[in-house]
Amino acid sequence: MNAVVAAYQPAQLPHRLNQYELLRTTQDPTSRAYWGFMHSRETWRDASYRPCFSFALMREMRDYLRRIAAQIDAEARNPDANLTHIVLASDAHVFNLGGDLQLFGKLIREKNREQLTAYAYLCVEGVYEIHRALNKNAHTIALVQGDALGGGLELALSCQTIVAEKGVGMGFPEVLFDLFPGMGAYSFLCQRVSPRLAEEMMLNGTIYSSEELHRLGVVDVLVDRGEGTAAVQDLIRRNRRIGHAKSAMNRVRGICSPITLQQLMQITDVWVDTALQLEEKSLRTMERLVRAQQKTQDTPNVVRI
């Protein structure tokens, strides 16, 4: 493991089953599906909560994914084991608004390369684990029922299948403060669109609708509002009927279009270098976006399972 990351390893979380603070988890033994909902309902008691990738949320997600990986590995020893699904969703009215811009601004002003790199590496390690599906017998699904911006879209792109509801906004606003999405966006997008289009999407600041991204081939399954959960459950049923073939195709994709952790880390190093060059004007723009990240008091309207 990189020395920078090793030096800033977050404290281990207590081994609590389905009792995370920011992540709500459920398991469906019948369909062998694990569901993780970011920004659990409990967080909405705090009016200052921002549905972005805080260190705390990423720590909980890492702990949860490691547990799932261990359980899938144990179950895979059973010759009758079928395809397992890991679904990432949100309890908030958005999927995820991306990186912790408040933390970014603080670390950039302090010229704190080590902490900024540690944050970025934790992000990259997480999306890489999700991208490789933790295990050859697993399939990852992003259920996007609210806006997915910046790192939130990168998380969705790291999954093997994206299911999105209509009317959702998805894009990379980083260019507004002279930065680029550096935690996997280019690598993951290039598996779905041409490199030229990927670069354009990363630098034009456009927030696309889920309908537009479905037409471009970025979103795999598009459904009406409120139908996302049912669509995922139907997808899981269909995938399990061809579990071995689906697992094989996941492996074939990795052979033909490999994404390595080293590649992601190298891109992230470029992101850190670029972030540390940002001037005060860009940092003030970042601060305005922090205020925009602040959750509204709207009641989340996602479907719970």
C-alpha positions as CSV (number, residue, x, y, z in Angstrom):
1,M,0.0,0.0,0.0
2,N,1.2,3.5,-0.8
3,A,3.1,5.1,2.2
4,V,0.9,8.2,2.1
5,V,-2.3,6.1,2.5
6,A,-0.7,3.9,5.1
7,A,0.2,7.0,7.1
8,Y,-3.4,8.2,7.1
9,Q,-5.4,5.0,7.5
10,P,-8.7,5.9,9.2
11,A,-9.5,4.3,12.5
12,Q,-11.2,0.9,12.2
13,L,-14.9,1.0,12.7
14,P,-16.6,-1.2,15.3
15,H,-18.0,-4.3,13.8
16,R,-21.7,-3.4,13.9
17,L,-24.1,-5.2,11.7
18,N,-26.4,-2.8,9.8
19,Q,-25.8,-0.1,12.3
20,Y,-23.6,2.4,10.5
21,E,-24.3,6.1,11.1
22,L,-24.2,7.3,7.5
23,L,-24.9,4.1,5.6
24,R,-28.1,2.0,5.8
25,T,-27.6,-1.6,4.8
26,T,-30.0,-4.5,4.0
27,Q,-29.6,-8.0,2.7
28,D,-32.0,-10.1,0.7
29,P,-30.9,-13.7,1.2
30,T,-33.4,-15.0,-1.3
31,S,-31.9,-13.1,-4.2
32,R,-28.4,-13.0,-2.7
33,A,-28.4,-9.2,-3.0
34,Y,-26.7,-6.6,-0.7
35,W,-28.1,-3.1,-0.6
36,G,-26.2,-0.1,0.7
37,F,-27.9,3.3,1.0
38,M,-25.7,6.3,1.5
39,H,-26.9,9.2,3.6
40,S,-29.1,7.2,5.9
41,R,-32.3,8.7,7.2
42,E,-30.7,9.2,10.6
43,T,-28.3,11.8,9.1
44,W,-31.2,14.1,8.2
45,R,-31.6,15.0,11.8
46,D,-28.5,17.1,11.4
47,A,-29.4,20.3,9.4
48,S,-25.7,20.8,8.5
49,Y,-25.3,17.4,6.8
50,R,-24.1,17.5,3.2
51,P,-24.8,14.4,1.1
52,C,-21.2,14.2,-0.3
53,F,-18.2,11.9,0.2
54,S,-17.0,12.8,3.6
55,F,-14.2,10.8,5.2
56,A,-16.8,9.3,7.5
57,L,-19.0,8.0,4.8
58,M,-16.1,6.6,2.8
59,R,-14.8,4.8,5.9
60,E,-18.2,3.2,6.5
61,M,-18.5,2.2,2.9
62,R,-15.1,0.6,2.9
63,D,-15.9,-1.3,6.0
64,Y,-19.2,-2.5,4.6
65,L,-17.7,-3.6,1.3
66,R,-14.9,-5.5,3.0
67,R,-17.5,-7.4,5.0
68,I,-19.5,-8.2,1.9
69,A,-16.3,-9.3,0.1
70,A,-15.5,-11.7,2.9
71,Q,-19.0,-13.1,3.0
72,I,-19.1,-13.6,-0.8
73,D,-15.7,-15.3,-0.7
74,A,-17.0,-17.7,1.9
75,E,-20.2,-18.4,0.0
76,A,-18.3,-19.0,-3.3
77,R,-16.9,-22.2,-1.9
78,N,-20.4,-23.6,-2.2
79,P,-20.6,-25.3,-5.7
80,D,-24.3,-24.2,-6.0
81,A,-23.5,-20.5,-5.3
82,N,-25.0,-18.2,-7.8
83,L,-24.3,-14.6,-8.8
84,T,-24.4,-12.1,-5.9
85,H,-25.5,-8.5,-6.5
86,I,-24.3,-5.4,-4.6
87,V,-26.6,-2.4,-5.0
88,L,-25.4,1.1,-4.1
89,A,-28.2,3.7,-3.6
90,S,-29.1,6.6,-1.4
91,D,-31.7,7.5,1.3
92,A,-31.3,11.2,0.4
93,H,-33.1,13.2,-2.3
94,V,-29.8,13.0,-4.2
95,F,-27.5,10.0,-5.0
96,N,-24.3,11.9,-4.1
97,L,-23.0,15.4,-4.7
98,G,-19.4,14.4,-4.9
99,G,-16.2,15.3,-3.1
100,D,-16.1,17.1,0.2
101,L,-15.4,20.5,-1.2
102,Q,-15.2,22.1,2.2
103,L,-12.3,19.8,3.1
104,F,-10.7,20.3,-0.3
105,G,-10.6,24.1,0.2
106,K,-9.1,23.8,3.7
107,L,-6.4,21.4,2.6
108,I,-5.5,23.4,-0.5
109,R,-5.1,26.6,1.4
110,E,-2.9,24.7,3.9
111,K,-0.9,23.2,1.0
112,N,-1.5,19.9,2.8
113,R,-0.6,17.4,0.0
114,E,-0.5,14.4,2.3
115,Q,-4.0,14.7,3.6
116,L,-5.4,15.6,0.2
117,T,-3.7,12.6,-1.3
118,A,-4.9,10.4,1.5
119,Y,-8.5,11.5,0.8
120,A,-8.1,11.0,-3.0
121,Y,-6.5,7.5,-2.6
122,L,-9.3,6.4,-0.3
123,C,-11.8,7.4,-2.9
124,V,-9.9,5.6,-5.7
125,E,-9.4,2.4,-3.7
126,G,-13.2,2.4,-3.0
127,V,-14.3,2.8,-6.6
128,Y,-11.7,0.3,-7.8
129,E,-13.0,-2.3,-5.4
130,I,-16.5,-1.7,-6.6
131,H,-15.4,-1.7,-10.2
132,R,-13.9,-5.2,-9.9
133,A,-17.0,-6.2,-8.1
134,L,-15.2,-7.5,-5.0
135,N,-15.4,-11.0,-6.3
136,K,-15.8,-12.8,-9.7
137,N,-19.2,-14.0,-8.6
138,A,-20.5,-10.6,-7.8
139,H,-22.2,-7.9,-9.9
140,T,-22.4,-4.2,-8.9
141,I,-25.4,-2.0,-9.6
142,A,-25.8,1.8,-9.0
143,L,-29.4,2.8,-8.3
144,V,-29.5,6.5,-9.1
145,Q,-32.8,8.1,-8.0
146,G,-31.4,11.6,-7.4
147,D,-28.6,13.8,-8.7
148,A,-25.2,12.2,-9.1
149,L,-22.4,14.9,-9.4
150,G,-18.7,14.7,-9.5
151,G,-17.5,11.9,-7.3
152,G,-21.1,10.7,-7.1
153,L,-21.2,10.1,-10.8
154,E,-17.8,8.4,-10.6
155,L,-19.1,6.0,-8.0
156,A,-22.1,5.2,-10.3
157,L,-19.7,4.7,-13.3
158,S,-17.6,2.3,-11.3
159,C,-20.5,-0.1,-11.1
160,Q,-21.1,-2.6,-13.8
161,T,-24.7,-1.5,-14.3
162,I,-26.3,1.9,-13.8
163,V,-30.1,2.0,-13.2
164,A,-31.4,5.6,-13.2
165,E,-34.8,7.2,-12.8
166,K,-35.9,9.9,-15.3
167,G,-35.3,13.5,-14.5
168,V,-32.0,12.9,-12.6
169,G,-29.1,15.3,-13.2
170,M,-25.6,13.7,-13.7
171,G,-22.4,15.5,-14.5
172,F,-19.0,16.8,-13.5
173,P,-19.1,20.4,-12.1
174,E,-15.4,20.4,-11.2
175,V,-14.4,22.5,-14.2
176,L,-16.3,25.4,-12.6
177,F,-13.4,25.8,-10.1
178,D,-10.7,24.9,-12.7
179,L,-10.3,21.2,-11.6
180,F,-11.2,17.9,-13.2
181,P,-12.9,14.8,-11.9
182,G,-9.8,12.7,-10.9
183,M,-11.2,9.6,-9.1
184,G,-11.9,7.4,-12.1
185,A,-14.2,9.4,-14.3
186,Y,-12.0,9.2,-17.5
187,S,-11.2,5.5,-17.0
188,F,-14.8,4.4,-16.3
189,L,-16.4,6.7,-19.0
190,C,-14.1,5.3,-21.7
191,Q,-15.6,1.9,-21.1
192,R,-19.0,3.4,-22.1
193,V,-18.3,6.2,-24.6
194,S,-15.4,7.3,-26.8
195,P,-12.3,8.9,-25.2
196,R,-13.1,12.2,-27.0
197,L,-16.7,12.3,-25.6
198,A,-15.4,11.3,-22.2
199,E,-13.0,14.3,-22.2
200,E,-15.7,16.6,-23.4
201,M,-18.1,15.5,-20.6
202,M,-15.4,16.0,-18.0
203,L,-14.6,19.6,-19.1
204,N,-17.8,21.2,-20.3
205,G,-19.4,21.5,-16.9
206,T,-22.7,20.2,-18.3
207,I,-25.2,18.5,-16.0
208,Y,-26.8,15.9,-18.2
209,S,-30.2,14.5,-17.6
210,S,-30.5,10.7,-17.1
211,E,-32.4,10.5,-20.3
212,E,-29.5,12.1,-22.2
213,L,-27.0,9.7,-20.7
214,H,-29.2,6.8,-21.5
215,R,-29.1,7.8,-25.1
216,L,-25.4,8.1,-25.0
217,G,-25.0,4.6,-23.4
218,V,-23.8,5.8,-20.0
219,V,-27.0,4.8,-18.2
220,D,-27.9,1.2,-18.8
221,V,-31.5,1.1,-17.6
222,L,-33.8,4.1,-17.5
223,V,-37.1,4.0,-15.7
224,D,-39.8,6.4,-14.5
225,R,-39.6,8.1,-11.2
226,G,-40.3,5.8,-8.3
227,E,-39.6,2.6,-10.3
228,G,-35.9,2.3,-9.7
229,T,-36.1,-0.2,-6.9
230,A,-38.4,-2.5,-8.8
231,A,-36.2,-2.2,-11.9
232,V,-33.2,-3.3,-9.9
233,Q,-35.0,-6.2,-8.4
234,D,-36.1,-7.3,-11.9
235,L,-32.6,-7.0,-13.2
236,I,-31.3,-9.1,-10.4
237,R,-33.8,-11.8,-11.2
238,R,-32.9,-11.8,-14.9
239,N,-29.1,-11.8,-14.1
240,R,-29.5,-14.8,-11.8
241,R,-31.0,-16.9,-14.6
242,I,-27.8,-16.4,-16.5
243,G,-25.5,-16.1,-13.5
244,H,-22.5,-18.0,-14.9
245,A,-22.7,-16.2,-18.2
246,K,-23.0,-12.9,-16.5
247,S,-20.0,-13.6,-14.3
248,A,-18.0,-14.6,-17.4
249,M,-18.9,-11.4,-19.3
250,N,-17.8,-9.3,-16.3
251,R,-14.4,-11.1,-16.5
252,V,-14.2,-10.7,-20.3
253,R,-14.9,-6.9,-19.9
254,G,-12.0,-6.7,-17.5
255,I,-9.7,-8.5,-19.9
256,C,-10.6,-6.4,-22.9
257,S,-10.8,-3.1,-21.2
258,P,-8.7,-3.4,-18.1
259,I,-8.6,-0.7,-15.4
260,T,-5.9,-1.0,-12.9
261,L,-5.5,0.5,-9.4
262,Q,-2.1,1.8,-10.5
263,Q,-3.7,3.7,-13.4
264,L,-6.3,5.2,-11.2
265,M,-3.7,6.2,-8.6
266,Q,-1.5,7.9,-11.3
267,I,-4.5,9.9,-12.5
268,T,-5.3,10.9,-8.9
269,D,-1.7,12.1,-8.4
270,V,-2.4,14.5,-11.4
271,W,-5.6,15.6,-9.7
272,V,-3.8,16.4,-6.4
273,D,-1.1,18.3,-8.3
274,T,-3.8,20.3,-10.1
275,A,-5.8,21.0,-7.0
276,L,-2.8,22.4,-5.1
277,Q,-2.4,25.0,-7.9
278,L,-5.8,26.4,-7.5
279,E,-6.0,30.1,-6.8
280,E,-8.2,32.1,-4.5
281,K,-10.9,32.7,-7.1
282,S,-11.3,29.0,-7.7
283,L,-11.4,28.3,-4.0
284,R,-14.2,30.9,-3.5
285,T,-16.2,29.2,-6.3
286,M,-15.7,26.0,-4.4
287,E,-17.1,27.6,-1.3
288,R,-20.2,28.7,-3.2
289,L,-20.7,25.1,-4.3
290,V,-20.3,23.9,-0.7
291,R,-23.3,26.1,0.2
292,A,-25.1,24.5,-2.8
293,Q,-24.2,21.1,-1.5
294,Q,-26.0,21.9,1.8
295,K,-29.1,19.7,1.9
296,T,-32.5,21.2,1.6
297,Q,-35.2,20.3,4.0
298,D,-37.1,18.4,1.3
299,T,-38.2,15.0,2.4
300,P,-36.3,12.3,0.5
301,N,-38.7,10.6,-1.9
302,V,-36.7,7.4,-2.7
303,V,-38.4,4.0,-2.4
304,R,-37.2,2.0,0.6
305,I,-36.9,-1.7,0.5
